[in-house]
Amino acid sequence: MAAVTIRNLSEETYRALKVRAAQKHRSAEAEIRAILEDAARPKGRLLLGTALSEIGRKHGITNADIEALEQVRDKRPAAPVKL
């Protein structure tokens, strides 16, 4: 796991982070991790698996449909492209 050092953080900001962390019953480090996680990976981002699942539900695709496709699918390795 990566480690990050934050330099030149004002004492006021650090105290505010500690207060915020205490209000949520976690350490300052855990609070900073949560803040960074929320900022870097927003909740509204598109998740490919979720999007594909929603498309399948919208069109009524079931697990039985997927299993039927797997049974008829050509399972041989793909031939290399000849240019």
Secondary structure, 3 states (H helix, E strand, C coil): CCCCCCCCCCHHHHHHHHHHHHHCCCCHHHHHHHHHHHHHCCCCCCCHHHHHHHHHHHCCCCHHHHHHHHHHCCCCCCCCCCC
